Amino acid sequence: MGPPVAEPASRLQPSEPGPFGAHWDGRGTHFAVFSAHADAMELCLFDHSGRHETARFRFPECTDGIWHGYLPGIRPGQLYGYRAYGPYEPDRGHRFNPHKLLLDPYARQLSGELRWHDALHGYKVGSPREDLSFDRRDSAAYMPKAVVSADHFDWAGDHPPRVPWSDTVIYEMHVRGFTKRRHDLFEHDRGTFGALGSSEVIQYLKGLGVTAVELLPIHAFARDRVLLEQKLTNYWGYNTLAFFAPDPQYLSDGTLGQVKWAVRQLHAAGIEVLLDVVFNHSCEGSERGATLSLRGLDNLSYYRLDPEQRRYCINDTGCGNTLDFRHPRVIQLTLDSLRYWVQEFHVDGFRFDLGVTLGRETHGFDPGAGFFDALMQDPVLSRVKLISEPWDIGPGGYQIGNHPAGMAEWNGRYRDDVRRYWRSDDGLRGALAARLQGSADLFDHHRRRPWASINFVTAHDGFTLHDLVSYEQKHNQANGEDNRDGGDDNLSRNWGVEGETDDAELIDLRDRLKRSFMATLLTSHGTPMLLAGDELGQTQNGNNNAYCQDNELSWLDWSKLDTERGRRMRDFTARLIALRKEWALLRAPRFMHGRGEAELGLPDLLWFDENGRQLVSADWSNPVARLLGVRRAQRSGERVDIAVLLFNADSADHAFELPLPVPEFRVLLDSNEPLRDPPSMSASSYLLAAHSVALISADVDRDTAQRWTVEQQKAADAAAAAANTADEPAPPA
């Protein structure tokens, strides 16, 4: 199909092929868009309402697949879109349809909303020929428009915190849900960056002690049609429409400057901003999805298609399509987007949703894939925090520990093992020990550091911490899928009653378990990530897949701070974070294996049982052992700092003999007694309540530590000789 003649075509002047997107230079605007297989490309201009197309111009040049031109007089605020001409041959992977207005993949701001209509599809919905048919209806009336923007903001005085990885504490939040129920903020700001940057919110985050907020996707995204028809919506935002533009709902004043202002305010408080980004797929869905941007511009280049039947998308993401990171323009689009957010918005890092997809080559996942190579050498991006979700649903999709050095990874093994331990499963002593020490079994290679393990117990996807100890079954009826959605194996336990209860003893047990989970997380080596609201006792009433619940089920219930339970949990969490910052032994710049010495004869790491005895091979394989002690030690000048962690997942209280060089110690924290001030004690043992964690510290001089270790070694040798045993200590599996 040939393109119609555009009048007056001469107004779009020849130009250089880059950069991509729309760039205003003070006199006019340069436009450039990629399509290797289009026959022609048009620029369409719209009035300020976006309802009327005012002009259409043919691109005069195409260089190396880049269509480019310059239009004098076009200023910031101009609305525009593209139309691509070429073959509509789905069996060959081509889906060009000039009747469909296409969003610029490099659009930096959007005007209007995506309004679902069958005209958004390149084929006739309902046709017997399905997506092999061709739809001639114009889709412009239903499409949001890109806006020519000018990026000007006064960043004077902004200093990115650059918090070292080893000191980082991440707080995962949803921009809208975090502040929507904050009644101390202006109503029009709630749920937007106008609230996120407010002094009230920042004061709360500083008081809690977190060093970074990780924001669920803020890129402009599509609300799924099937959800809207059920009076629901895509709340989480994992359905990207534009990789450079923030979603308009998060801008209470409609300007990009509001995002920048919020970032600057958070930086001033020492808090970094990380973005959860979705590049593994787009919102266009499967081959039967809509034609909104990439599909209409060049389906064959942007998406991975079945090599035998190119009509069909490969679906390694579970979302209908998979972007093709074997293609250099897909890599460029992603890197350009990331760099834009760092340079123009000063964000401090990214978490890559389904990060395995970004490393898929023809043969499968490859840590040396082109995207990773380009990312890790980029002079801008290699300096920010980079986190991968190390799985997708494609072949060989679980790749935890296998990403390039320099990236951190969400540690799903940590989540699962810690959950199993605290619900009192058998045989978890060794697994807990490995997770406490930064999951060296997964990450201690290629000179990686413990921070590479992003430790978490809960995240946006799944139960909240409160629901983890209150429900054994998911309760997702509100999602409209007859409770079929969401995971079935949550590794949770309700402790006798499904859901909420008035039983005071059960409430006390659940609260203690929540504190024990939080204590485990914040005393583990690696990088801790908290789910926003867990420190308040947030509940979703057992819904473990609240992706479509943009309502009070998902929004943080700040009224919990008006209750003693909510304040107690918040204060306990803040105290834990403060202890982590104060005590280097709760963090770690390098992996500890117990092979080093804090002092002569005093290992830097010791695992022991309730009798104070160092664990041996048989102890690690004991299936019913639910008690574990760990002693960490390091020199500090002329003294030795010692931290002891005690874990009791049993249903009974237990006394732990403490392997300390001195009888004096300080109880820094006990999850059974959250309100008690840390006491100093003089004893050889400590009574730990059921389902509890205790953190104990001791400070001794080097001479005392040396004398004690010599005495301990003599006693151990004598005991070994008496027992005539050669059973050697062994590290956890």
N, C-alpha and C positions, 0 to 999 in steps of 0.2 A: 504494500500500500504506500503510495507516495504522499508526502505532506502537502497540505494546501498552501497557497501563496500567502505569506504573512505581510501585512501592510502596516507601517512602512518598514520593511526589513532593513533598510539602510541605517536605521537609528542604532542598531546593535553593532558596534564597531569592532574590528579586529583587535586582539589583545594578546597578551602572554597567556600560556596555558594554566598558570597557577596564580594564586593559591585557590583551593577548592572553596566553594561556598560563595557568599555575597559579601564583598568588601568595599566599603565606601572610602573614597580618598579625598573627600572635600569638594570634589567637582562632579562626581558621578560614582557609579558602582560597577565593579568588575564581578562577573558571574562565571563560575566554572563548575562542571559536573562530569562525572565519569560514566561512560558507557562504551564498552568495547564493541558491542554488536548492534548498536542502533544505526539506522540509516540517516536520521536527522533528529534534531532536538530543538524544542521551542521554549522560550521564556514567556510566561504569562503574568501580566500585572493585574492587580485588583485594587478596587477603591478601599477606603479605610474600613468599610463594614465587612469586606471580604465576600460580599454577595455578588458583585458585578465585576466581570473581567473587562478591563479597560483597554488593554492592548496585548498584542501577541507578536513576538519577534523571533525570527529564525536565528539560531547560532551560526555565525559566519564561518567558524573554523572548528576543526577537530584535530588535535595533535596527540598522537599516542593514546587514543581513546578518551581524551579529555576535550569536552565541548566547552568553548570559552568565548566570551565577548564582553564588551564594555559599553555601558549605557550612560551617556552624559545626563546630568540633571536629576538622577535618581538619588534620593536622600534617605537617611535613616527613618524608619517608620513605614516604608513602602512594603506592601504585601505582594508576595509572588509565589509561583509554583512552576513546575516543568511539565512538558508533554514529550514523550519519546515515541519516535516512529521506527518501525522495524517489523520483522516477521512475527506473526502470532502462530507459532508452531510448537505447542507444548511437548510433543514427542521428541523434539530436538532441544528442549530446554528453554525455548524463547517464548516470552509472554508479553510482547510489546502491544500496547493498545493506546493510541493517542487520545482516545475519548476519556481517559482517566488522568485527572490531575495528580501529579506526583510531588510529594514533599521532598525538598532538598535534604539529602542526608546530613549536610553540614549546616542546616538551619540553626541559628543561635537563639531564636525567640519565635514563639508561635502565637498566632491570633486565631481565635475561634476554636471550636471543639470538633472532634470527629463524631459525626452523626451517622449511625449505622443505617445503611440502605443497600439494597441489592445492586444498585448502580456502582458501588465501590468495587465490585468484582469484575475482573476482566472477561469473564464468561457469563452466560445467562444462567443464573441460579434457577434450578429446577428443570433445566433442559435435559432431555434424554441423553444427549452427548456430553453432559456434565461439563468439565473444565475444557473439553475440546471445542465447545461452542464459543461464540464471540459476541460480546455485549457492546452495543454502540451508544449507550446512554452516557451523557456527560456526568462525571462524578464531582465536579468542582463545588457544587452547592453543599456537599456533605463533608468536604475536606477542610481541615485547618490549613491556614496559609502560613508560609514562612515570612518572617519580618526582617528586612534589612536593619541591622543594628549597629550601633557604634559603642565600642567597649571603652568607656571612660569612667574611672573611679579614682578617688583620692586614697591611695594606700599608705599615705604618709604615717609613719609610726607603727606600721604593722610589722611584727617580728614573729614569724612562724616558730612555735615552741621547740620543734626538733627534739622531742622527748626521746631519749635513748630507748631502744627496744626493750632492754632489760628492766626499765622502769615503767613501761607502758601498762595501763589498765584500760581496756576498751569497754565502752558502754554502747550496746547496740540499741538503736531507737528508730522510731518512725516519726518524721517531722510533724505530721498531722496528729497522729495518735498521742504523742507525748504531751502536747499542750492544749488539745481540744477541750479538755475539762478543767483547765486552769482558770478559775473564776476571778483570779486577781489580775488577769491581763485584759487588755481591750478586746472586746468580742470579735472585732473584724480581724484582729491579728492572730487569734487562736488557730492553731493548726498550720501556721505558716512560718517562714523565716523571720517575720516580724516578731513572733513570739520566741523563737529559738534564740535570738540575739538579745532578748530582754534581760534586764538586770536580775529579775526574779528567777528566771530559769538558770542563768549563769551562776547566781549565788547558790542555788540548789546543787548544781553539778560540782562546784568547787567544794561545797560542804561535804559532799559524798566522797570526793577525792579522786574521781576518775580523771585520766589524762587524755582521753580521746573519745569522741563520739563517732560511732559508725552509723551512718544514715542509710536506712533502706532506700531503694532507688528513688532518686529525685529527677532523673531524666524524664522528659515528657513521654507518657505511655498511653496505650489504648485501653479503654474499659471494654472488657470482653462483651460481645453482643449477647451471648447466651446468659450472662450474669445480669445484664441490664434488663433483659426480658423477664427475669425472675425478681426484679426490684432489688438486686444486689449489685455489687461493683467490684472491680479489681482494686482492692485496698492496698496491697503490698507494692504493686507497681512493677512486677517482673514481666513486663510486656512492652519493651521499648519501641517508641515511635520515632524519637529524635535523640541522637546521642550527644548533641551539643547544647540542647535547650532544656532548662528546668521546666518541670510541669507547671502550667499556669496556676493550678490550685494552691501552690505553695508560696505564691507571691501576693501578699495582701495589697501591695501598692502597684502591682503589675510591672515592676521594673526588675532588671537583672541586678541592679545595685543593692537590692534588699538582701540577696544571697551573699554578696560580698560584704555587706555591713555585718551580717550575722557571723560570718567567718572571722572578720576582724575583731568583733567583740569576744568571740571564743578564744582567739589567739591572745588577746590582752589578758585573759584569765588563765593562760597557760594550757589551754585545752586544744588539742589537734582535731581536725575534721577529716574523717575518712568517708569515702563514698562507696556504697555497694553498687557495682555497675554490671549491666547485663549486655554482653556482647556475643553470647553463645547463640542467640536466636533473635528474631525480630517479631513484632506484633502481627506480621502478615500471615502467620499460620502455615498450614500445609498447602499443597498444590490446589486445594479447594478454598484457600483463604482469599483475603482481599488483595487488591493491587493498590498500594498506598505510597510506596517509595521504591525500595530496592528491587522488588519484583518487576515493576514496570520499567525501571531504568536499565537493568541488565540481570535478569534472573539467573542466567547461566554463569555469570561471574561471581555474584554475591553469595549464592547458596550452594550447598553440597547436594548434588542430585544423584539418583541411582545411576551408576555408570552404564547399566544395561538398558534401563528404561528412564530416560531423562525427564519424562513427564512427572516423575515422583520425587518428592523431597526425601532426603535421608533425615531421620528424626532421632538423633542421638541425645536430644535435650528433653524429649517428652512434650514439647510445645509446638510440634508440627513441622518445624524447619530447623536447619543448622547452618550458621554462617560458615563459609568456606575459608578457613585460615591458611589454606595453601595458596591463596591468591594474594599477590602483593598489595592490591588496592584495598582488600579487606583489612590486611595488617595496617596499611597506612591510615585508613579511616579510624581504626581503633586507637592507634598511637596519636593521631592528630587530636582526637577527642580527649584522650587522657591528658595530653600536653596542654590543651586549651584550658581544662579545669584547673591544672596546676598553675599555669601562668596568669590566667585572667581572674580566677577565683581563689587562688592561693590555697587550695585544698592540700592536705598533707599525705594523702595516700588513697588506696583503692582496695576493695575486696571484690574479686572476680567471681561472679555467680557461675557455677558449673565450669570451673576453670580448666578442667580436662579438655573440654571442647576446643579451647583456644590453642591447645598443644596437639591437636590431631593432624597428622600427616596422612598420606595415602595408606600407609601400612598400620596406622593406629597412633596411640599416644606416644609422644616423643619429648622428653625433657629438653632436647636440643632442637625443638621445632623452630621454624622461622620466626614466629611471633615472640617466643621467649628470648631468642637470640637478639632480636631487635629491641625488645623491651629492656633487657638487662644491660645493654650497652648504651641506651639512650642517655645523653648527658643531663636531661631534665628528670626523666622518669626513674632512672636508676637510683636517684637520691631520695625518693619518697618511700613510704611504707607500702609494700605490695603483698597482698594476701590472696591466696587461691582457695576456693572451695574445691577440694581435690577429687571430684567425682562428677560423672554424668551417667546417663543410662545406656550409653553405647557399649560396644565390645571392649572389655578390659577397662571399664569405666571407673574402677576404684583405684586411685593412684596416690594414696596418702604416703607422704615421705619421699615421693619421687619427682617433685618439682625442682627447678633449678635452685642452687644455692643463691641466697639473696632474697628469696620469697619465703613468707610464712604461709602456713596452711591450717585451715580449720581441721581440728583433730577430732574426728568422729569417734575414734577409738577411745579417746579420753572420756567423752560424754557417755559412751556405752558402758565402759568398765566402772566408772565412778557410780553411775546409776545402779548397776548390778550389785556393787559392793554395799551400797547403803540400803538396798532393799533386802539385804542379807542372803544373796545367792551364795552357793557353795563355790569354793576354789578360787576366790578372787584376791587372796592376799598378794600373790606375785604380780597380778595385773595392776592392782592399786599402787604397789611400790614402783612399777615402771612408769605409771602416769605421774606420780608425785615428783619424779626426777626428770621431767621434761621429755618423757617418751624417747629416751635415747635409742631404744630398739628400732624406732622409726626414723629418727632424724640425725643421729650421731654419725654422719658420714659427709664427705666433701667439705670438711671443716665448718659445717653448719653449727649454729649455736642453739641453746634451749629455747630462745625466743621464737624459733621457727614453728614451734607447736603452739597454735592458738587453742588454748584450753577453754572449754565451755561445757556447761551442764545443760543449759537451755538456750534457745535462740528463737527468733521469730517463728520458725517452722517447728511446731510441736507444742507440747504442754508448757505452760509457765511453771516456775518452780513450785508455786503453791499447788497447782493442779497435779504436779508430778507426785506429790505425797497425798493426794486426795482422791485420785481417780485411777482405776485400773482399765477402764474402757474409754474410748473416745466417745464424745457426745457432739457430733457434728450435724445434727438434724437441721439446724438453722441455715446450713449451706445449700439445702435444696437438692441433695444427692442421696437421700435416704441413708445417710450415715456411711456411704461407701467410700467417700474420699478420706484422705489422711491415712497415716500409717496405723497399722493394727498392733504392732509390737512397740510399746512405748517404754518398756523397762521401768514401769511405774508400779506403785503399790498404794492402796488406799488405807491399809492398816485396820481393816474391819468394816468400814462404812464407805459406800460409794458416794462421793460428793461431800457437801457441807454437813456439819454436825454440831449439836449443842453439847456433846460430851466433853467435859472439861479436861479429862485425862487424855482423850484422843487429840484434842486441840493442842495440848501441851506437847504431846509426842510429835505431832506434825510440825509444830513450830521449831522444836529441837532439831528435827531432821533437816528442815530448811536451813537452819544455822550451820549444821554440820556439812551440808552440801557447799554452802558459801565458804566455810572455813577451809574445806578441802581445796576448793578452787583457788583461793587467794593465798594458800601456803604452798601450792604446787609450783615447781619450776616450769618455766614457759611463760607465755603471755596470756593472762586471764581475760576473758570476755564475759561481761554480765549482760543479761537481757533487761532492758529498762522495765522497771516495775517490780522485778523480783524482790528488790529491797523494800518494797511496800507490802508484799503479799498479794500482788495482782493476780486475779483469776479470770479465766475465759470460760468458766463453767464447764470445763472438760472438753472444750473445742480444741483440737490439736491441729487445725488447718484453717485458721481464721483469715485466710487471704482475701475473702470476699466480704468481710464484716467491717464496713466503715461506719461504726456506730459504737455505742458504749460498751459493747462486748470486748472490743479491742482497745479503745481509748483508755489511757491510764486513769485510774480512779484515785484522784488526789485526796479525796475525803478519807482515805485510809490513814493519812497522816494525822487525822483528828482522833484516831484510836490508839490505845496503848500498844496493841499488837503491832500496828503499822510503824509507830515511832520506834518501838523496840527493835524491829527487824532492820529499819533504816539505820539506827544508831549502831547496831552490831556490824552491819556491812561497812559503814564508814570507819569504824574502829579497826576492822580487819585491813582495809585498804591503807590506813595510816600505819599499822604495824608492818605491812609489806614494804612501805616506803622506808620505814625506820630500820628494819632488820634486813641486812644484805643476805642473810642465810635463807630468807624466804624468796629471794630472787636468785639468779645465777647467771654470770656472764659466760660460763662454760659448763659442760656436763660434769657431774660428780659421779664417780663409780666406786668410791671407797678404796681406790688404789693409792690416793695421795694421803699425806699426813698434815694435820693442822699443827701438830707438835710431835716431837719424837715419840713414836709408838701410839699416837692418838690419831686414828684414821679420820679423814674428813667426812666419812659417811659410815654409819653403822645401823643395821637392821636388827631389831630385837623383839622378843616376845614379852608376855606379861611378867615373866620371871626375870627380866633383865638379861636374858641369855641371848647371845648372838645366834641368829637363825642359820640353820644348816639345810642341806638339800631336802631332807625329809620334811622339814617345817614348811618349805615353800609349796610342796605338793600335798599338804594336809588339806583335804577338801572342806573340813568343817572349821578351820581356823579363821575366825573373824576379828581377831585382835592383831594390831600391828603397831610397833613403835619404830621411829627413825630418829637417830641423833645426827645432826649436822654440826660441824665444827670448822672454825677458821681462825687463824691468827689475826690479832688486832694490836699491833705494837708489841708490848711486853705481856700482853694478856691473850687469852683464848676465849672467843665467843662461842657459846654452845646453845643450840636450839634443839629442843626435843618435841616431836609431834607424836601424840598418842591417838589411836583410832580404835573405836569400839563399835562394831556393827552388830554386836550380839544383843540379845534381849535382856541381859542381866548386867548389873554393875560389875566392874572388875578392877582390882588393884594392880597397878603396874610398878614393878621394881625399876628404879631409874638408874641407868648406867652413867652416873655423874661423878666427877672427881671430888666433888664437895657435897655435903648434905644440904647446903642452902641453895634454894632455887626460887624463881619467881614465876608465878602462873600468869602469863600474859593474856590468856584467853581460854575459856571453857564454854563450849556451845550449850552446855546444860545450865549454865548460870550466866546469862548474858548481862545482867545488871550489876554483877559483883565487881568491885574494883579489883584489879590484879593484886593478889596477896603475895607476900614473901613467906616462904615456908622453910622449915628445916626438918627433913624426914628422908627416908630411903625409898619411899613409895608414894604413889598418888592414886587415889580412888577415882576412877572415871565411870560416869554413869552410862547406862545403855544408850546406844545410838548417838554417841557424842564424840567430839574432838577436843583435845586440849593442846595448847601451845605453851611450853615451859622454856624458860631461859636460865642460863647460868653463866657467870663471868668469873674465870679463874686465872691465876697467874701461871706462867709457863712452868715454873718449878713444881708447883702442885700437880699440874697436868702430867708432867713427866714421872713424878714419884708414883702417882696413881696408876698410870699405865704399866709401869714396871710391876707393881703389886698385882694388878689384874692379870698380867701375863704369867706370873709365877703361879697364881691360883689356878689359871686355866691349864697350865702344864701339869700341875699336880692332879687336877680332876681328870685330865685326859689319861694320865698314866694309871690312875686308879680304875678308870673304866675300860682301859686298854682298847681305846677306840681311835680310829683315824678319820672319823667323819669330818670333812672339811667344810667350812662355811662356803656358801654358794650365793651368787647374786640372784635376784629375782628373775623369773623367766620373762 
